Amino acid sequence: MRHDDNFTRGPSFKALASVCVAASLLMSCQGDVANDVDLTILEWSGYQQAKYHLEYNAKYGGQPAVSLFAEEKDAMQRMRNGYQVDLIHLCVNSLNEARDAGLIKPLDISRIPRWSDISPSLLEIEDVQVDGEYWLAPWEWGFSTVAYNPEAFEIENATYDIFVDPRFKGKTALTSSLSVNHIIAGVIGRWADPLDPTDAEMEMAPEIFTKMLENARFIWSDGTQLEQAWVAGDVGISYVFGSATRRWKKTGIPVVIVPPLMTWMCGLSLSANGAGSEQQAYDYINAMLAPASGVALFDQYNYGHANAKTVDLLDPEQIEGLGIDDPANFFERGLFTGATPPAKESKLYQLWFEAQAGLN
């Protein structure tokens, strides 16, 4: 599930990514020759920046090769098709699929010196550990949300029902992330567990999906498109990344968060088909867990960092009220976006595509 605020990164990231992906040139993103680099990563756009793994770059003389993805399912499909990487940046909701498909393998946590610094509550999240083995090194966590523009609409006690309210036809925007849209539909349908609906609840899905699609002005995958449409007044209701809502408020873009928050946690998994240096993979994970990496993460996105020591380096006034200093309580405040059982997920995907086809 996509959680990052793409459009906060600026136009230089595409150029940066193109340089990083050219691994055959063995050049770092900073122009240094990466003489000892033997590492390839499947990564979300933005997180490949050197500031998040300075120790690795210093040790091996440059930037690892990075291939970017926009959706985890696309990244995993590339691995199924034989694309070789050493690490993949996954979120918890995708761990079961990656593990069951044989795409990732357990971590040897004895090779990650900072493992003991990880906040214990993050390691207790379902699917991070299975049968005594860890399948993810937690790195970042936060929330996403449904939101509306208070200057465009007067809404009292707003709920997710605003996505299907006929008063807002043509003023909503849907994310391209189907898993998010399924959660939104589940909250609208009052499903007991939006991530694990019963058969009776899933019978409600086609009608809800159709209403969501009928109301939507467009479906977005690029946060820039959403922000521009929001500012122009073309839309005023959407799923919005948590980092975006904070930035919008700071820059004067009107936005009101609608509960429940969708909380999430992501991190690094060890690929089962890696051809590079496994030691470098572990060194990279450890570098990403450095408190300095967490400070850079917070400065960029206001996200929480897995290393419990990071919070000691942050300004208490800046983190007040964000829950960054208390991950255990943070995850109790919202709807955690874990995994949906595969069979049910496939059925929901089918129903969504059928609803889309019915409108064409």
C-alpha positions as a Markdown table, in Angstrom:
| # | Residue | x | y | z |
|---|---|---|---|---|
| 1 | Met | 0.0 | 0.0 | 0.0 |
| 2 | Arg | 1.4 | 3.3 | -1.0 |
| 3 | His | 1.9 | 5.7 | 1.9 |
| 4 | Asp | 4.4 | 8.3 | 0.7 |
| 5 | Asp | 3.8 | 11.9 | -0.3 |
| 6 | Asn | 5.3 | 11.8 | -3.8 |
| 7 | Phe | 4.7 | 15.4 | -4.6 |
| 8 | Thr | 6.8 | 16.7 | -1.7 |
| 9 | Arg | 9.9 | 15.5 | -3.3 |
| 10 | Gly | 10.3 | 17.9 | -6.2 |
| 11 | Pro | 11.1 | 17.3 | -9.8 |
| 12 | Ser | 14.7 | 16.3 | -9.2 |
| 13 | Phe | 13.8 | 12.8 | -8.0 |
| 14 | Lys | 13.1 | 11.4 | -11.4 |
| 15 | Ala | 16.5 | 12.5 | -12.6 |
| 16 | Leu | 18.1 | 11.1 | -9.4 |
| 17 | Ala | 16.3 | 7.8 | -9.9 |
| 18 | Ser | 17.4 | 7.5 | -13.5 |
| 19 | Val | 21.0 | 7.9 | -12.4 |
| 20 | Cys | 20.6 | 5.4 | -9.6 |
| 21 | Val | 19.0 | 2.8 | -11.8 |
| 22 | Ala | 21.9 | 2.9 | -14.2 |
| 23 | Ala | 23.8 | 0.3 | -12.1 |
| 24 | Ser | 25.9 | -0.8 | -15.0 |
| 25 | Leu | 27.7 | 2.5 | -14.8 |
| 26 | Leu | 28.6 | 1.8 | -11.2 |
| 27 | Met | 28.2 | 5.4 | -10.4 |
| 28 | Ser | 26.7 | 6.8 | -7.2 |
| 29 | Cys | 23.9 | 9.4 | -7.2 |
| 30 | Gln | 26.5 | 11.8 | -5.9 |
| 31 | Gly | 28.9 | 11.3 | -8.7 |
| 32 | Asp | 31.4 | 9.1 | -6.8 |
| 33 | Val | 32.7 | 5.8 | -8.2 |
| 34 | Ala | 31.0 | 3.0 | -6.3 |
| 35 | Asn | 34.0 | 0.6 | -6.5 |
| 36 | Asp | 32.7 | -1.8 | -3.9 |
| 37 | Val | 29.0 | -1.5 | -4.3 |
| 38 | Asp | 27.3 | -4.9 | -4.9 |
| 39 | Leu | 23.7 | -4.3 | -3.9 |
| 40 | Thr | 20.4 | -3.8 | -5.8 |
| 41 | Ile | 17.2 | -2.6 | -4.1 |
| 42 | Leu | 13.5 | -2.4 | -5.1 |
| 43 | Glu | 12.4 | 0.9 | -3.5 |
| 44 | Trp | 9.6 | 3.5 | -3.3 |
| 45 | Ser | 10.5 | 6.7 | -5.0 |
| 46 | Gly | 12.2 | 9.1 | -2.6 |
| 47 | Tyr | 13.6 | 6.6 | -0.1 |
| 48 | Gln | 16.7 | 5.9 | -2.3 |
| 49 | Gln | 18.2 | 9.2 | -1.2 |
| 50 | Ala | 21.7 | 8.9 | 0.3 |
| 51 | Lys | 20.7 | 10.8 | 3.5 |
| 52 | Tyr | 18.8 | 7.7 | 4.7 |
| 53 | His | 21.8 | 5.3 | 4.5 |
| 54 | Leu | 25.0 | 7.5 | 4.8 |
| 55 | Glu | 26.9 | 4.8 | 6.7 |
| 56 | Tyr | 26.4 | 2.3 | 3.8 |
| 57 | Asn | 27.6 | 4.9 | 1.2 |
| 58 | Ala | 30.6 | 5.8 | 3.3 |
| 59 | Lys | 31.6 | 2.1 | 3.8 |
| 60 | Tyr | 31.2 | 1.0 | 0.2 |
| 61 | Gly | 32.1 | 4.2 | -1.7 |
| 62 | Gly | 28.8 | 5.0 | -3.3 |
| 63 | Gln | 25.1 | 4.5 | -3.8 |
| 64 | Pro | 23.5 | 1.0 | -4.3 |
| 65 | Ala | 21.6 | 0.3 | -7.5 |
| 66 | Val | 18.0 | 1.2 | -7.1 |
| 67 | Ser | 14.9 | 0.3 | -9.2 |
| 68 | Leu | 11.8 | 2.2 | -8.3 |
| 69 | Phe | 8.2 | 1.1 | -8.0 |
| 70 | Ala | 4.8 | 2.8 | -7.4 |
| 71 | Glu | 2.9 | -0.3 | -6.2 |
| 72 | Glu | 4.1 | -3.3 | -4.2 |
| 73 | Lys | 2.2 | -5.7 | -6.4 |
| 74 | Asp | 4.0 | -4.4 | -9.4 |
| 75 | Ala | 7.4 | -4.8 | -7.6 |
| 76 | Met | 6.6 | -8.4 | -6.5 |
| 77 | Gln | 5.4 | -9.3 | -10.0 |
| 78 | Arg | 8.8 | -8.2 | -11.4 |
| 79 | Met | 10.5 | -10.5 | -8.9 |
| 80 | Arg | 8.2 | -13.3 | -10.0 |
| 81 | Asn | 9.3 | -12.7 | -13.5 |
| 82 | Gly | 12.9 | -13.2 | -12.5 |
| 83 | Tyr | 14.1 | -9.7 | -11.7 |
| 84 | Gln | 16.9 | -10.1 | -9.2 |
| 85 | Val | 17.3 | -7.7 | -6.3 |
| 86 | Asp | 18.8 | -8.1 | -2.8 |
| 87 | Leu | 16.3 | -6.0 | -0.8 |
| 88 | Ile | 12.8 | -4.9 | -1.3 |
| 89 | His | 10.9 | -2.2 | 0.6 |
| 90 | Leu | 7.6 | -3.7 | 1.6 |
| 91 | Cys | 4.7 | -2.8 | 3.9 |
| 92 | Val | 3.2 | -5.2 | 6.4 |
| 93 | Asn | 0.1 | -5.8 | 4.3 |
| 94 | Ser | 2.2 | -7.4 | 1.5 |
| 95 | Leu | 4.4 | -9.6 | 3.7 |
| 96 | Asn | 2.2 | -12.7 | 3.5 |
| 97 | Glu | 2.0 | -12.5 | -0.3 |
| 98 | Ala | 5.8 | -12.1 | -0.7 |
| 99 | Arg | 6.6 | -14.8 | 1.8 |
| 100 | Asp | 4.1 | -17.4 | 0.4 |
| 101 | Ala | 5.4 | -16.7 | -3.1 |
| 102 | Gly | 8.9 | -17.4 | -2.0 |
| 103 | Leu | 10.1 | -13.9 | -2.9 |
| 104 | Ile | 11.7 | -13.1 | 0.5 |
| 105 | Lys | 13.5 | -15.0 | 3.1 |
| 106 | Pro | 13.9 | -14.7 | 6.9 |
| 107 | Leu | 16.3 | -12.2 | 8.3 |
| 108 | Asp | 19.4 | -13.2 | 10.4 |
| 109 | Ile | 18.9 | -10.5 | 13.0 |
| 110 | Ser | 22.3 | -11.2 | 14.6 |
| 111 | Arg | 23.8 | -9.5 | 11.5 |
| 112 | Ile | 21.9 | -6.2 | 12.2 |
| 113 | Pro | 23.6 | -4.5 | 15.1 |
| 114 | Arg | 20.8 | -2.0 | 15.6 |
| 115 | Trp | 18.1 | -4.6 | 15.8 |
| 116 | Ser | 17.9 | -4.2 | 19.6 |
| 117 | Asp | 17.1 | -0.5 | 19.1 |
| 118 | Ile | 13.9 | -1.1 | 17.2 |
| 119 | Ser | 10.8 | -0.2 | 19.1 |
| 120 | Pro | 9.4 | -3.5 | 20.5 |
| 121 | Ser | 5.8 | -2.7 | 19.5 |
| 122 | Leu | 6.8 | -2.6 | 15.8 |
| 123 | Leu | 8.3 | -6.1 | 16.0 |
| 124 | Glu | 5.0 | -7.3 | 17.5 |
| 125 | Ile | 2.9 | -6.3 | 14.6 |
| 126 | Glu | 1.3 | -9.3 | 12.9 |
| 127 | Asp | 3.2 | -10.9 | 10.1 |
| 128 | Val | 6.5 | -9.3 | 10.9 |
| 129 | Gln | 7.5 | -12.4 | 12.8 |
| 130 | Val | 6.2 | -15.9 | 11.7 |
| 131 | Asp | 7.3 | -19.1 | 13.3 |
| 132 | Gly | 10.0 | -17.4 | 15.3 |
| 133 | Glu | 11.6 | -15.8 | 12.2 |
| 134 | Tyr | 11.5 | -12.1 | 11.2 |
| 135 | Trp | 10.6 | -11.3 | 7.6 |
| 136 | Leu | 10.8 | -7.5 | 7.8 |
| 137 | Ala | 13.2 | -5.0 | 9.3 |
| 138 | Pro | 10.8 | -2.2 | 10.3 |
| 139 | Trp | 11.8 | 1.2 | 9.1 |
| 140 | Glu | 9.0 | 3.8 | 8.7 |
| 141 | Trp | 5.5 | 4.1 | 10.0 |
| 142 | Gly | 2.7 | 6.6 | 10.0 |
| 143 | Phe | -0.9 | 7.1 | 8.8 |
| 144 | Ser | -2.9 | 8.0 | 5.8 |
| 145 | Thr | -6.4 | 9.4 | 5.9 |
| 146 | Val | -9.6 | 10.4 | 4.1 |
| 147 | Ala | -9.9 | 14.2 | 4.1 |
| 148 | Tyr | -12.1 | 17.0 | 2.7 |
| 149 | Asn | -11.7 | 20.7 | 1.9 |
| 150 | Pro | -13.6 | 22.8 | 4.5 |
| 151 | Glu | -13.7 | 25.8 | 2.1 |
| 152 | Ala | -15.5 | 23.7 | -0.5 |
| 153 | Phe | -18.0 | 21.9 | 1.7 |
| 154 | Glu | -19.6 | 22.4 | 5.0 |
| 155 | Ile | -19.8 | 18.9 | 6.5 |
| 156 | Glu | -20.8 | 18.1 | 10.1 |
| 157 | Asn | -19.3 | 14.9 | 11.6 |
| 158 | Ala | -17.9 | 13.7 | 8.3 |
| 159 | Thr | -17.5 | 10.0 | 7.7 |
| 160 | Tyr | -16.2 | 7.9 | 4.8 |
| 161 | Asp | -19.8 | 8.1 | 3.5 |
| 162 | Ile | -18.8 | 11.3 | 1.7 |
| 163 | Phe | -17.4 | 9.2 | -1.1 |
| 164 | Val | -20.9 | 7.9 | -2.0 |
| 165 | Asp | -22.9 | 11.0 | -1.0 |
| 166 | Pro | -24.7 | 12.2 | -4.2 |
| 167 | Arg | -24.2 | 15.8 | -3.0 |
| 168 | Phe | -20.5 | 15.5 | -3.8 |
| 169 | Lys | -20.7 | 13.9 | -7.2 |
| 170 | Gly | -17.8 | 14.9 | -9.4 |
| 171 | Lys | -15.9 | 16.4 | -6.4 |
| 172 | Thr | -14.2 | 13.3 | -5.1 |
| 173 | Ala | -11.0 | 11.7 | -6.2 |
| 174 | Leu | -10.0 | 8.0 | -5.7 |
| 175 | Thr | -6.6 | 6.6 | -5.2 |
| 176 | Ser | -5.3 | 4.0 | -7.7 |
| 177 | Ser | -4.5 | 1.8 | -4.7 |
| 178 | Leu | -7.2 | -0.9 | -4.8 |
| 179 | Ser | -6.5 | -2.1 | -1.3 |
| 180 | Val | -7.1 | 1.4 | 0.1 |
| 181 | Asn | -10.4 | 1.7 | -1.9 |
| 182 | His | -11.5 | -1.7 | -0.4 |
| 183 | Ile | -10.8 | -0.4 | 3.1 |
| 184 | Ile | -12.8 | 2.8 | 2.3 |
| 185 | Ala | -15.7 | 0.7 | 1.0 |
| 186 | Gly | -15.5 | -1.5 | 4.1 |
| 187 | Val | -15.8 | 1.5 | 6.5 |
| 188 | Ile | -18.7 | 2.8 | 4.4 |
| 189 | Gly | -20.4 | -0.6 | 4.5 |
| 190 | Arg | -19.8 | -0.8 | 8.3 |
| 191 | Trp | -18.0 | -4.1 | 7.9 |
| 192 | Ala | -16.9 | -5.5 | 11.2 |
| 193 | Asp | -13.3 | -5.8 | 9.9 |
| 194 | Pro | -12.8 | -3.9 | 6.6 |
| 195 | Leu | -9.7 | -6.0 | 6.0 |
| 196 | Asp | -11.4 | -9.3 | 6.4 |
| 197 | Pro | -15.1 | -9.0 | 5.3 |
| 198 | Thr | -17.6 | -11.9 | 5.6 |
| 199 | Asp | -19.3 | -13.3 | 2.5 |
| 200 | Ala | -22.4 | -11.3 | 3.4 |
| 201 | Glu | -20.4 | -8.1 | 3.7 |
| 202 | Met | -18.7 | -8.7 | 0.4 |
| 203 | Glu | -22.1 | -8.9 | -1.3 |
| 204 | Met | -22.4 | -5.2 | -0.5 |
| 205 | Ala | -19.2 | -4.4 | -2.3 |
| 206 | Pro | -20.4 | -4.0 | -5.9 |
| 207 | Glu | -23.0 | -1.4 | -5.0 |
| 208 | Ile | -20.5 | 0.6 | -2.8 |
| 209 | Phe | -17.8 | 0.4 | -5.4 |
| 210 | Thr | -20.2 | 1.6 | -8.1 |
| 211 | Lys | -21.3 | 4.6 | -6.1 |
| 212 | Met | -17.7 | 5.5 | -5.3 |
| 213 | Leu | -16.7 | 5.3 | -8.9 |
| 214 | Glu | -19.8 | 7.3 | -10.1 |
| 215 | Asn | -19.0 | 10.1 | -7.6 |
| 216 | Ala | -15.3 | 10.3 | -8.5 |
| 217 | Arg | -13.9 | 12.9 | -10.9 |
| 218 | Phe | -10.8 | 11.0 | -11.4 |
| 219 | Ile | -8.5 | 8.2 | -10.1 |
| 220 | Trp | -5.0 | 9.4 | -9.1 |
| 221 | Ser | -1.7 | 7.7 | -8.7 |
| 222 | Asp | 0.4 | 10.9 | -8.7 |
| 223 | Gly | 0.0 | 13.1 | -5.6 |
| 224 | Thr | 0.8 | 16.2 | -7.7 |
| 225 | Gln | -2.4 | 15.7 | -9.7 |
| 226 | Leu | -4.4 | 15.5 | -6.5 |
| 227 | Glu | -2.9 | 18.6 | -4.9 |
| 228 | Gln | -3.3 | 20.7 | -8.1 |
| 229 | Ala | -7.0 | 19.6 | -8.4 |
| 230 | Trp | -7.6 | 20.3 | -4.7 |
| 231 | Val | -6.1 | 23.8 | -4.8 |
| 232 | Ala | -8.0 | 24.6 | -8.0 |
| 233 | Gly | -11.3 | 23.5 | -6.4 |
| 234 | Asp | -11.9 | 20.7 | -8.9 |
| 235 | Val | -12.1 | 18.1 | -6.1 |
| 236 | Gly | -12.3 | 18.4 | -2.3 |
| 237 | Ile | -12.6 | 14.9 | -1.0 |
| 238 | Ser | -10.0 | 12.2 | -1.3 |
| 239 | Tyr | -7.7 | 9.7 | 0.4 |
| 240 | Val | -4.6 | 11.7 | 1.3 |
| 241 | Phe | -1.2 | 10.7 | 2.6 |
| 242 | Gly | -0.6 | 11.8 | 6.2 |
| 243 | Ser | 2.6 | 13.6 | 5.4 |
| 244 | Ala | 0.6 | 15.6 | 2.8 |
| 245 | Thr | -2.1 | 16.7 | 5.2 |
| 246 | Arg | 0.6 | 18.1 | 7.6 |
| 247 | Arg | 2.3 | 19.9 | 4.8 |
| 248 | Trp | -0.9 | 21.3 | 3.3 |
| 249 | Lys | -1.9 | 22.7 | 6.7 |
| 250 | Lys | 1.5 | 24.4 | 7.0 |
| 251 | Thr | 1.3 | 25.9 | 3.5 |
| 252 | Gly | -2.3 | 27.1 | 3.9 |
| 253 | Ile | -4.1 | 24.4 | 1.8 |
| 254 | Pro | -7.4 | 23.8 | 3.6 |
| 255 | Val | -7.9 | 20.2 | 4.7 |
| 256 | Val | -9.8 | 18.4 | 7.4 |
| 257 | Ile | -9.0 | 14.8 | 8.4 |
| 258 | Val | -11.9 | 12.3 | 8.6 |
| 259 | Pro | -11.5 | 9.4 | 11.1 |
| 260 | Pro | -10.5 | 6.6 | 11.3 |
| 261 | Leu | -6.9 | 7.1 | 10.4 |
| 262 | Met | -5.4 | 4.3 | 8.4 |
| 263 | Thr | -2.1 | 3.4 | 10.2 |
| 264 | Trp | 0.7 | 1.5 | 8.5 |
| 265 | Met | 4.2 | 0.3 | 8.9 |
| 266 | Cys | 6.8 | -0.6 | 6.2 |
| 267 | Gly | 10.4 | -1.8 | 6.1 |
| 268 | Leu | 13.1 | -3.8 | 4.3 |
| 269 | Ser | 12.9 | -7.5 | 3.4 |
| 270 | Leu | 15.7 | -9.8 | 2.2 |
| 271 | Ser | 15.0 | -11.0 | -1.3 |
| 272 | Ala | 15.2 | -14.8 | -1.9 |
| 273 | Asn | 16.7 | -14.3 | -5.4 |
| 274 | Gly | 19.4 | -11.8 | -4.6 |
| 275 | Ala | 22.6 | -12.0 | -6.6 |
| 276 | Gly | 24.6 | -9.3 | -4.8 |
| 277 | Ser | 26.3 | -9.2 | -1.5 |
| 278 | Glu | 24.2 | -10.4 | 1.4 |
| 279 | Gln | 26.6 | -8.7 | 3.9 |
| 280 | Gln | 26.0 | -5.4 | 2.1 |
| 281 | Ala | 22.2 | -6.0 | 2.4 |
| 282 | Tyr | 22.6 | -6.3 | 6.1 |
| 283 | Asp | 24.9 | -3.3 | 6.3 |
| 284 | Tyr | 22.3 | -1.3 | 4.3 |
| 285 | Ile | 19.5 | -2.3 | 6.7 |
| 286 | Asn | 21.6 | -1.3 | 9.7 |
| 287 | Ala | 22.5 | 2.1 | 8.1 |
| 288 | Met | 18.8 | 2.7 | 7.5 |
| 289 | Leu | 18.2 | 2.1 | 11.2 |
| 290 | Ala | 20.7 | 4.8 | 12.2 |
| 291 | Pro | 19.0 | 7.6 | 14.3 |
| 292 | Ala | 20.3 | 10.1 | 11.7 |
| 293 | Ser | 18.3 | 8.3 | 9.1 |
| 294 | Gly | 15.2 | 8.7 | 11.3 |
| 295 | Val | 15.8 | 12.4 | 11.7 |
| 296 | Ala | 16.0 | 12.8 | 7.9 |
| 297 | Leu | 12.8 | 10.7 | 7.5 |
| 298 | Phe | 11.0 | 12.9 | 10.0 |
| 299 | Asp | 12.3 | 16.2 | 8.5 |
| 300 | Gln | 11.1 | 15.0 | 5.0 |
| 301 | Tyr | 7.8 | 13.3 | 5.8 |
| 302 | Asn | 7.0 | 13.6 | 9.6 |
| 303 | Tyr | 7.0 | 9.8 | 9.7 |
| 304 | Gly | 8.0 | 7.7 | 12.7 |
| 305 | His | 11.3 | 5.8 | 12.6 |
| 306 | Ala | 11.8 | 2.2 | 13.8 |
| 307 | Asn | 14.8 | 3.1 | 16.0 |
| 308 | Ala | 13.5 | 4.1 | 19.4 |
| 309 | Lys | 16.5 | 6.3 | 19.9 |
| 310 | Thr | 15.6 | 8.6 | 17.0 |
| 311 | Val | 13.0 | 10.4 | 19.0 |
| 312 | Asp | 15.6 | 11.7 | 21.4 |
| 313 | Leu | 17.1 | 13.7 | 18.5 |
| 314 | Leu | 13.9 | 15.4 | 17.5 |
| 315 | Asp | 12.5 | 18.7 | 18.8 |
| 316 | Pro | 9.8 | 17.8 | 21.4 |
| 317 | Glu | 7.7 | 20.7 | 20.1 |
| 318 | Gln | 7.7 | 19.4 | 16.6 |
| 319 | Ile | 6.6 | 15.9 | 17.5 |
| 320 | Glu | 4.0 | 16.9 | 20.1 |
| 321 | Gly | 0.7 | 15.3 | 19.3 |
| 322 | Leu | 2.0 | 13.2 | 16.4 |
| 323 | Gly | 2.4 | 10.0 | 18.4 |
| 324 | Ile | 6.0 | 9.6 | 17.0 |
| 325 | Asp | 7.2 | 9.0 | 20.6 |
| 326 | Asp | 4.7 | 6.2 | 21.3 |
| 327 | Pro | 4.2 | 3.8 | 18.5 |
| 328 | Ala | 2.2 | 1.3 | 20.6 |
| 329 | Asn | -0.4 | 3.9 | 21.4 |
| 330 | Phe | -0.3 | 5.3 | 17.9 |
| 331 | Phe | -1.4 | 2.0 | 16.3 |
| 332 | Glu | -4.3 | 1.7 | 18.7 |
| 333 | Arg | -5.7 | 5.1 | 17.5 |
| 334 | Gly | -6.6 | 4.0 | 14.0 |
| 335 | Leu | -7.4 | 1.2 | 11.6 |
| 336 | Phe | -4.2 | -0.7 | 10.9 |
| 337 | Thr | -3.8 | -1.5 | 7.2 |
| 338 | Gly | -2.6 | -5.1 | 7.4 |
| 339 | Ala | -3.2 | -7.9 | 5.0 |
| 340 | Thr | -6.6 | -9.1 | 3.5 |
| 341 | Pro | -6.9 | -12.9 | 3.1 |
| 342 | Pro | -5.7 | -13.7 | -0.5 |
| 343 | Ala | -8.9 | -15.3 | -1.7 |
| 344 | Lys | -11.0 | -12.4 | -0.4 |
| 345 | Glu | -8.6 | -9.8 | -1.8 |
| 346 | Ser | -8.8 | -11.4 | -5.2 |
| 347 | Lys | -12.6 | -11.4 | -5.1 |
| 348 | Leu | -12.6 | -7.8 | -4.1 |
| 349 | Tyr | -10.3 | -6.9 | -7.0 |
| 350 | Gln | -12.6 | -8.7 | -9.4 |
| 351 | Leu | -15.6 | -6.9 | -8.0 |
| 352 | Trp | -13.9 | -3.5 | -8.3 |
| 353 | Phe | -12.9 | -4.1 | -11.9 |
| 354 | Glu | -16.4 | -5.3 | -12.8 |
| 355 | Ala | -17.8 | -2.1 | -11.2 |
| 356 | Gln | -15.4 | 0.0 | -13.3 |
| 357 | Ala | -16.3 | -1.9 | -16.5 |
| 358 | Gly | -20.0 | -1.4 | -15.8 |
| 359 | Leu | -19.5 | 2.4 | -15.9 |
| 360 | Asn | -17.8 | 2.3 | -19.3 |
